[in-house]
Every structure is written in structure tokens, then in C-alpha cells.
Amino acid sequence: MDVIEPGPPTGVRDLRHLPGARAGRDPSRAIKRGPSRLPPEVVAATQRERLFDGLVHTVAQKGYVNARVADICLAAGVTRPAFYTHFEGKEDAFLATYRYGTDLLWALVEAAYRASPEWPLAVRDGLRVLVKVLAGVPNFARMAIVEIDAVGPGARGERDRLLRRFTGFFVDAPAPFPAGVDRAEIVNAVVGGVYATIHRHVAAGGHDRLPDLLPSLTYFALAPFLGPGAAAEVLAAADRA
């Protein structure tokens, strides 16, 4: 998938740079040799992008534990010495790929959220982009959501950083909670629940069904803040539109 529409009025976003959207050996990124070869900094940036793609495809297919640096290099069309000029090892490469990819994913989701005029619609639009991107680049979804569990404490820290970003989408949410109910805990539970649902489907190979989850995820995210009736009305209004 090359483009996605995060929703009007944010326009069309290019997804070709999301890790896993292209093959590591994509001919359009072949490094030419000879007198007219590219400057060193361009070669390094191209190698890094190809390694991102190679890592995503390798980890998605073999699993993080079974993926070897040699496999990643083969998928990227990059030599082992070049790999080690960019990364200290497999875990370092995974974390760099995860940061790069989730930063891009976040930018797309946030753009859709910020473009919506009302908070409930903003949540729905952000979720719509999230599930559409993950469904469209399934190897990235598997690497970033499922295989990250096998990496270690550093990866868990990166995942927590990403989830904390999503809690910011609830700053403008209404807060009709009774005394003793911790708003922050409700927000964390909603973000964690959305993530867990997506994780379950991706782990089962159901990435193509993620867009079908949009109504359920939207209702789940809105109901604690708007109440069940108002959350259902948001869905109905979106369907009419």
C-alpha cells in the first residue's frame, strides 16, 4: 500500500517509507557503482532504509528469535559490515526500525486526529488511520505489535512510550466520572484495551480484519467519556456521513 487518506482535510499521505512497505531489495533503491555513484551520506541513508525493510520482512516471517543478522542483510541486499556501521546488533536494529516506523505511524494518526473538528470524531478518525495502516502493511504490524514481545526490556520501554503518546488523545475528553474514579487509569485502560485487541488479531494473522474493528474500537474508546448512548450516536452519524 503506497498511500492512505487519513481523512479530510489532511490529504493523502505517502506510506512508502514505512518499514516493510517495500522489499529491501527494491530495484528503485539500488546503489549504483562507478564514477557517478551517490554521495556517501545518500548511500548510508539508502542502506539504512533497506535494512529497516529487510528487518521487518525477516522478523515477520521468521520471528525475532529466529531472525539472524545474515538473514536481515540478505533481505536488504546489504553486507554485514555495512549493517554494523549502522547498528550494534539485531536488537539495536529492531529498536531503530521500531522507532522510525512508529514515529511515522504516529504522525499519520495524529494528523487525522488534529484535523477533526470535534473530539469524538477525532478519536474515530485517528483509529481509522491506525487500523488502515496496520492492515495495509501487515509485516510491519506483526513486527511492531507481536514480535516486539520477544525483544526485551528496551523494546517494552519503546512500546510504553508509544502508548503514552496515545493517552494524549483523551486530554479533551469529557470527564463525567464519580469521586474516587481515577481518570488517568480509565484512559490507560482504554488505550491498553485498544492495543490488546489489535494485538490479538495481528497475532492470529487477522490483520486484514482490522478495519472491520473500527466501530467496536471507537465505541470502546468513547463510551467511558460520553456514555453508551452518545457513543452509539457518534457511530450512527459517521455511518450516515
C-alpha positions in Angstrom: 0.0 0.0 0.0 1.5 3.3 -1.1 -0.9 5.9 0.0 -3.6 6.5 2.6 -6.1 9.1 3.2 -6.1 10.0 7.0 -9.3 11.8 6.4 -10.3 15.1 5.1 -8.8 17.7 5.2 -5.4 16.1 5.9 -5.0 14.9 2.3 -3.0 12.0 1.1 0.0 10.6 3.0 2.8 8.6 1.4 3.4 5.3 3.2 6.3 4.1 1.0 8.8 4.9 3.8 7.0 2.8 6.5 9.3 -0.1 7.2 8.0 -3.2 5.5 6.1 -1.3 2.8 8.7 -2.1 0.3 11.1 -5.0 -0.3 14.6 -4.4 1.0 15.9 -5.2 -2.5 13.6 -2.8 -4.2 15.3 -2.0 -7.5 14.4 1.7 -7.2 16.9 1.9 -4.3 19.7 0.1 -6.0 23.1 1.7 -5.2 24.9 2.5 -8.4 28.6 1.9 -8.6 31.2 3.7 -10.7 32.2 7.4 -11.3 28.6 8.7 -10.9 27.9 6.9 -7.7 25.9 8.5 -5.0 27.4 10.6 -2.2 28.3 8.6 0.9 25.6 10.2 3.0 23.0 9.2 0.5 24.4 5.6 0.3 24.2 5.4 4.1 20.6 6.6 4.2 19.6 4.2 1.5 21.3 1.3 3.2 19.5 2.2 6.5 16.1 2.3 4.8 16.7 -1.0 3.1 17.8 -2.6 6.4 14.6 -1.3 8.0 12.6 -3.1 5.3 14.8 -6.2 5.4 14.4 -6.5 9.2 10.6 -6.1 9.1 10.2 -8.8 6.5 12.6 -11.1 8.1 11.3 -10.8 11.6 7.7 -11.1 10.4 8.5 -14.3 8.5 10.9 -16.0 10.9 10.1 -14.4 14.3 12.5 -12.2 16.2 14.2 -15.1 18.0 15.0 -17.0 14.8 15.9 -14.0 12.6 19.7 -13.7 12.1 21.7 -10.6 11.1 22.7 -12.6 8.0 19.0 -13.1 7.1 18.3 -9.4 7.5 21.3 -8.4 5.4 20.2 -10.9 2.7 16.7 -9.5 2.6 18.0 -5.9 2.5 20.8 -6.6 -0.1 23.3 -5.0 2.3 26.6 -6.5 3.5 27.2 -7.5 7.2 30.0 -4.9 7.5 27.5 -2.2 6.3 24.9 -3.5 8.8 27.4 -3.0 11.7 28.2 0.6 10.6 24.5 1.4 11.3 23.6 -0.9 14.2 25.4 -2.6 17.1 23.4 -5.8 16.6 20.0 -7.3 15.9 18.3 -5.7 18.9 19.6 -2.3 18.2 18.4 -2.6 14.6 15.0 -3.8 15.7 14.6 -0.8 18.1 15.8 1.7 15.5 13.3 0.2 13.0 10.5 0.3 15.6 11.2 3.9 16.5 11.3 5.0 12.9 8.2 3.2 11.9 6.1 4.1 14.9 7.1 7.7 14.6 5.8 7.7 11.1 2.6 5.9 12.1 2.1 8.3 14.9 2.4 11.3 12.6 -0.3 9.9 10.3 -2.7 9.1 13.2 -2.1 12.4 14.9 -2.7 14.3 11.6 -6.1 12.7 11.3 -6.9 13.4 14.9 -5.9 17.0 14.7 -7.9 17.6 11.5 -11.2 16.6 13.0 -13.4 19.5 14.4 -14.8 17.5 17.4 -13.2 15.2 19.9 -15.4 12.1 19.3 -14.8 12.3 15.5 -11.1 13.0 16.1 -10.8 9.7 18.0 -12.7 7.8 15.3 -10.5 9.3 12.5 -7.3 8.6 14.4 -8.4 5.0 14.9 -9.4 4.7 11.3 -5.9 5.6 10.1 -4.3 3.3 12.7 -6.2 0.2 11.6 -5.9 1.0 7.9 -2.1 1.4 8.1 -1.6 -1.7 10.1 -3.8 -3.7 7.7 -2.0 -2.3 4.7 1.5 -3.1 5.9 1.0 -6.4 7.7 4.6 -7.3 8.1 5.2 -4.1 10.0 2.1 -4.8 12.1 3.4 -8.2 13.0 7.0 -7.0 13.7 5.9 -3.9 15.8 2.9 -5.4 17.7 3.6 -9.1 18.1 7.3 -9.8 17.7 8.3 -6.9 19.9 7.2 -9.1 22.8 10.3 -11.3 22.2 12.9 -8.5 22.2 13.3 -7.5 25.8 13.1 -4.6 28.3 14.3 -2.0 25.8 11.5 -2.8 23.4 8.9 -2.8 26.1 10.1 0.7 27.0 9.7 1.8 23.4 6.2 0.4 23.3 5.3 2.1 26.5 6.5 5.4 25.0 4.2 4.9 22.1 1.2 4.1 24.2 1.8 7.2 26.3 1.5 9.2 23.2 -2.0 7.9 22.6 -3.2 8.9 26.0 -2.8 12.5 24.8 -5.9 11.9 22.6 -8.0 12.0 25.7 -6.9 15.3 27.1 -10.1 16.9 25.5 -12.4 14.1 26.5 -15.3 14.9 28.9 -14.8 13.6 32.4 -18.1 12.7 34.0 -16.5 10.3 36.5 -17.7 10.0 40.1 -15.5 10.7 43.0 -12.8 8.1 43.6 -12.5 7.1 39.9 -9.1 7.9 38.5 -9.4 9.5 35.1 -5.8 8.6 34.2 -6.4 5.0 34.9 -9.5 5.0 32.7 -7.5 6.5 29.9 -4.7 3.9 30.3 -7.2 1.1 30.4 -8.8 2.3 27.1 -5.5 2.7 25.3 -4.3 -0.7 26.6 -7.6 -2.3 25.6 -7.4 -1.0 22.1 -3.8 -2.2 21.8 -4.6 -5.6 23.2 -7.5 -6.1 20.7 -5.3 -5.1 17.8 -2.5 -7.4 19.1 -4.9 -10.4 19.3 -6.0 -10.0 15.7 -2.5 -9.4 14.3 -1.1 -12.4 16.3 -3.8 -14.6 14.8 -3.0 -13.5 11.3 -6.2 -11.4 11.0 -4.6 -8.1 10.0 -7.0 -7.8 7.1 -9.9 -7.6 9.5 -8.5 -4.7 11.5 -10.6 -2.1 9.6 -13.7 -4.0 10.5 -12.9 -3.4 14.1 -13.2 0.4 13.7 -16.8 0.7 15.0 -16.1 -1.5 18.1 -12.8 0.2 18.9 -14.4 3.6 18.5 -17.3 2.7 20.8 -15.0 1.3 23.4 -12.9 4.4 23.3 -15.8 6.9 23.5 -18.3 5.2 25.8 -16.5 5.8 29.2 -16.4 9.5 28.4 -19.6 10.1 26.5 -21.8 7.4 27.9 -23.1 4.5 25.8 -25.9 6.4 24.1 -23.8 9.3 22.9 -21.0 6.9 21.8 -23.5 5.0 19.7 -24.8 8.2 18.2 -21.3 9.1 17.0 -21.1 5.8 15.2 -24.5 6.3 13.6 -23.7 9.8 12.5 -20.4 8.6 11.0 -22.3 5.9 9.1 -24.8 8.4 7.7 -21.9 10.7 6.6 
